[in-house]
């Protein structure tokens, strides 16, 4: 719910497909922020910086 409220306040209304895509991408970046810094392919950090 908080993610949806944040999206509406920052971007405005989005169709469901775009909102789900943004949510998936946000989760990848979030996992990258909370991971050990390395550039090994396949790790959460590496996926987040791509």
N, C-alpha and C positions, 0 to 999 in steps of 0.2 A: 504494500500500500504506500509506503513512504517513497519508494522509487517512482511510482506513478504520480504522486503529488509533486515531487521534485521536477519531473519531466514537464508536467503541465505548467509549473511556475517558471521554468527556464525557457522551454521551447514553445510551449503551447500544445494544442491538440495534435496528436499523431494517430494515424491509423494503427490498428493492432499489429499488423505485420512489421511495420517500422519500429514500433515500441518494443516488440520482442527481440528484434535484431539489436537494438540499442542496449537492451537489458543483457543479452548474451555478451556483447562486446564489453560492457561495463564490468561484468563478472570476470572476464579474462584480465582486464586491467587491474581490477581489485586484487585478484590472486597474485598478479605480478608485483604489486606494491608490497604485499605481505610475504614475499619470498626472499630467499637468499640471492644476493646479486651475483649472477654469473651469466655467461653468454653461451651456455651449452644448449644446442638445439633440443627441443622437446620439454625444457623446463618451463615453469610458470612465468619466470622473468623473461625468458627469451620470447615466449608467445606474446607477452604484454608489450614488448618493444617493437614487434613487427608491424 
